[in-house]
Amino acid sequence: VKGAAIPFDLTVTDEAVQRIGSAPEAVLPILQALQDHYGYLPEDALKRVCEKTQITPASIAGVASFYDMFRHKPAGKHLVRVCRGTACHVNGAERVEDALRRELNLEEGEDTDHAGRFTVEQVACLGCCTLAPVVRIGHSTFGHSTAEKVPGILREFSRKASALGATHVDDEHSPGGGRAQITIGLGSCCMAKGSDDLFRALRDSVSKSGVNVSVKGVGCVGMCHRTPLIEITVPGKAPTIYSSLQLTQARPLVNRHFRSRGLVQRAAGLWTRVVDTLLDNQDQVASCELSPREPEVGAFLGKQVHIATEHFGELAPLDLDEYVAHDGFQALARCLGIPAPQLTQSGQPAANPSLSPEQVIEMISTSGLRGRGGAGFATGDKWRMARKQPGPDKYVICNGDEGDPGAFMDRMLLESFPFRIIEGLAIAAVSIGAHEGIFYIRHEYPLAVKRINAALKICQQRGWLGESLLGSGYALRLTIQQGAGAFVCGEETALLASLEGGRGMPRLRPPYPIEQGLWGKPTVINNVETLAVVPWIIRNGVKAFAAYGTATSKGTKVFALAGNVVRGGLIEIPMGMSLREIVEDIGGGVRPGRKFKAVQIGGPSGGCVPARLADTPVDFESLREVGAIMGSGGLVVLDDSACMVDIARYFLDFTQKQSCGKCTFCRIGTRRMLEILERLCAGKGQPRDLADLEGLANQVGAGSLCGLGKTAPNPVLTTLRYFRDEYEAHLQGRCPAGKCPALIKYRVLENCTGCTLCAQRCPVDAIPMTPYARHVIDTEKCTRCDSCRQVCPYNAIEVK
Amino acid sequence: MKGQVTTQSADKVGSFTVTIDGVPIKVTAGQTVLSAARALGIDIPTLCYLEKCGPLNTCLVCLVKINGKLVPSCGTKAKPGMTVESETEEVHEARRTALELLFSDHVGDCLAPCQRLCPLGLNIPSMLRQIRGGQSEEALQHVRSTLPLAGVLGRLCHHPCEQGCRRGTWDDPAAIRDLELSMTDLEMQAGGQFTPPSKPASGKSVAIIGAGPCGLAAAYYLARHGHAVTVVDRHPSAGGSLRNVAEADLPKNILDAEISRVARLGVEFKLGVQLGGDVRLDGLARGFDAILLTTGEETGSQANKLGLTTAGSNLKADPNTCLTSVRKVFAAGSAAKPVKQLVRAMAEGRAAAECVHLFLNGEAPRRPEKRFSSIMGRLERGELKELLRSANMSGSVTPCDRCAGFTRQEAALEASRCLHCDCRSSGDCLLQHYAQVYGVDASRFRAERKSFSQVRQPGGVIFEPGKCILCGICVKLSELAREPLGLTFIGRGFEARVAAPFGRTIEEGLKKTARECVEHCPTGALAFEEEVSADVNRVNS
């Protein structure tokens, strides 16, 4: 009707359909576009999509309600996402969320403040585990957040948001011309600790002082606990490394190493140096210097072997020439039977003996490479079976839906080495005879999506992708599909359902994807890390790879080392290294005064290995023997402050929420298990609960349809196996680790001096202010937020 | 298309043998383990399987064990040489667990509390629907086909049904006993003589000693099973303790009329005959295929004389089979164990009749199993309102002339106060059926009950989300039929539910496929309002 009121503008919806397509499988990208634009999914827009496309109302309603990223009512101006990953959980994410909700005056059931500025959401894992607990507001990530820091975080964000200037590093690939170089890690977690701001500040300082130095952003530097990490290389000199630098130290740093060229600049430089000296800035910079010979650095890096992360901290993620200069695409060229790509300045093309697809598969097979996504299936076998499948249409898929809370290996690899993953996927495609490949990357990893996207564009612009792979004439089209917040989509059949525009519901295997995958065609689905090591194996040979590892688990494994550990970070170790070496030598052990208790390995599908079994070597079989699994590489260290019943509850809560709901065992079984664990943590357990829990766990593991349900009981079963005494303590109403709020009380001890700090910090006024007298906590009011204990300078708060 | 593909591959691979529970069976390529097992006569339970939909693999009650792993048999193709375990304790335990998990999330009663509490299992909600609908004849037949001496029960029953009636938690329970009575009274006024159908003569004979309520009830059931029944009693008239009831409570003419109805089923009465005197047990044993002692409380003193073992003052009879120490001699009612209430004595008679019937059929006698029923327990007032929407909201109806009982109109009005909290699919529900078969403990996994809700449109589909097991059959059927709106799963995991898109009703979602979806719903989540419960169909057939 002419003149009728239109609730809102639907042109965006129409444009999205126009741009993305109208086939049934376009549903997920269209919904993502709508969510990005409107901040939620307005029903009118969904109905419009149904009118304009082949997408049915049933399909759009089912898909829209399946994935976590979609909202169904408008959100506040800024989305505050509290990470509930494992590392964040054990470092107090719950308290941070409580503090956020208090600060924003959110009532129970509300998620948006009254001014409509902030909407608080939980997110399964942001993959910044070494910075735990993590909060992301808009595009800004805040690491090491605590309940006390929350007001500051919101202020800081508001300041940033109102200040002009993007928070993104859009032109990170600008190496400049200088031979001297400042490199800075620009992974997501580096940036969360201010690396992007520091990167810009360094570039400004360099350009202002006019020195001939290039400032280069590189991928993940691994040492997340020391970021922002900067390396300065001057030809003919040993490199200097600085860690944990502040923004204000950019200029003094540049001045410390480089002399300005112009007269005016030199005068200015002299002046700033004088000022810096007066302000002690130079001394502070010097104190950040980290010698590579320092035992800490040696311990962290010394035992690592870099295959998937080869050249870590050196390569600018999106510098294709640099990648090629480091032998990039040489392996793919061999597989295509063409000479290795050459840089213009290079000399003669090196001999690059060609390999037939069968030879490539044979190499991967004999190298012993097993899938790094968790199950450890032999990659060569998978490729061989897929190659044997008849028909011209086949697909390769890079599974970057890394959903394990406490894991960020795939994110880091995609962010830091996009060309390497592209090369790995292309080799897989050529080997099985596929001409189409898809990167399925979870949407929680915007930087990974952005870098893969950019890397694909760069390859296409050079004519290396599309009609003719590396100019060989082999057609390969690579695209990206983003996940939408569903852990289960990491399961390969659920991933396929998601790609086909459905709810991410797994199906029964067989048939396996290699027989009937995407659109019923043979499909190879490989994990990011698996693909990352493929080029290395081709270039360095089978023997070099198999030299690392154990009899059945060859090569290396990348782990995200996080939790209650001194040196968290991204590490790559040869298989067979013991958990103890990882935790104590690389990770530096637990924090002083704490006791190493267990390692949670394999995320929600894995298990807790107790400290007494820490000599267990990291290989597929040994880990399975102790009840855990290799998993995708999350390795969360737990000290004696971790409650194992709480850990089991945490993981069950996760898998229960992430269950697709298809099969009875997982949908209802995990829920019933969670209810028992919640009862235990609340001190309401009954004697038969432990037997019931164990029995049900075994049934859910045996009966569930897909891997998610089959492995969901593992954290419960391993904690029951190794920490049964803690379960029994909970039955008696005690939480030995002092973690479960319902079972603990806070009390002020006699050595309280009456400094009032705790009373000032208590968010719920449970501590009356009594200066110079011992304080008292009102247990009824107390929410166990732990603020008082953290703030007390005299350790006068007891938790029991 | 799909069929063609299967045939092609079958031509290629042909047929081969798999072994299920040690029994080899020839299967064609493409055939599932489920269909192979069913061909062998193994009743693998399925809830979500419908051939038209293909394997949905959601319920997982069809698990079998292959290569040490539990897999759903409906989605697993048979492979040459495959060895399948189906009827083992481990597999059964897994299936039972799946069923029990479904029940832990199941909001609904299979049987309404009134029916569940009725010792004789009268389908009361169904009777009330018939009375409400003015189908007094059908209601009467229903009553007469379930209850022996219905006119007596209508006067004397202690009506546990009314104690359980959900309407009673809102205001007053439905006047179930009076409504039942009004049906038999109306019949009598009209001179009706409805005799429930019996099975063809079995050629077997039973002597029942004792013509009290228990014996008469046993006679009623055994006669309807087609057996030749002779009731022996030492008193000159049948009725036992019923003869001692005051005339005001049970007029003699009513009692006589009710007993004569039992006789009309073909039951022969031999009255004034003393067991042990005129008739001896061994003599009876020669003349009859089975003997049932329903001699009441005074049995004990005589039992020893008859050569029967006693326990205290009662006859010793196996509570599970009603068998005494003597071959083919059964005992029931107060003869074996004191029974207080009339309806319970009759229920004992029925149980004994079933044992005798099995015995006469050459099967092991076994007391009938209690019918499985999921129990949702007490409803909150808000939940009751869901049910009240389709009920008469006014208070109890008082018959204008107290003695004459309800008129037809009054009965219909009172019957319309029923909340119909029974499940329309009881007796036609796969979940209930397999729960019974697998001896499910519906409360094994304790959990907070989800709230009860019922979506209904007059004359249309009734949707009870609490009974939905997310099998996906209706979602698939609506998709296959290209419903304009259709149904879908909304949400994920434990919170997932079946609904029409955009908050529309199930009715709107199922424009073309409502009947098909109701028919194939494995539980009572989808039902038709007007559909007469399958129980009634079974009873009346």
Interface residues (C-beta under 8 A of the other chain):
Chain A: E43 L46 K47 T56 P57 A58 S59 I60 A61 G62 S65 F66 A486 R503 R507 L508 P510 Q656 K657 Q658 S659 C660 G661 K662 C663 T664 F665 R667 I668 G669 T670 R671 R672 E675 D692 L696 Q699 A702 G703 S704 L705
Chain B: P55 N57 T58 C59 L60 V61 L63 K69 L70 V71 P72 G75 T76 K77 E93 A94 T97 A98 L101 L102 S104 D105 F445 A447 I469 L470 V475 S478 E479 E483 P484 L485 G486 L487 T488 F489 I490 G491 R492 G493 F494 E495 A496 A499 A500 P501 F502 G509
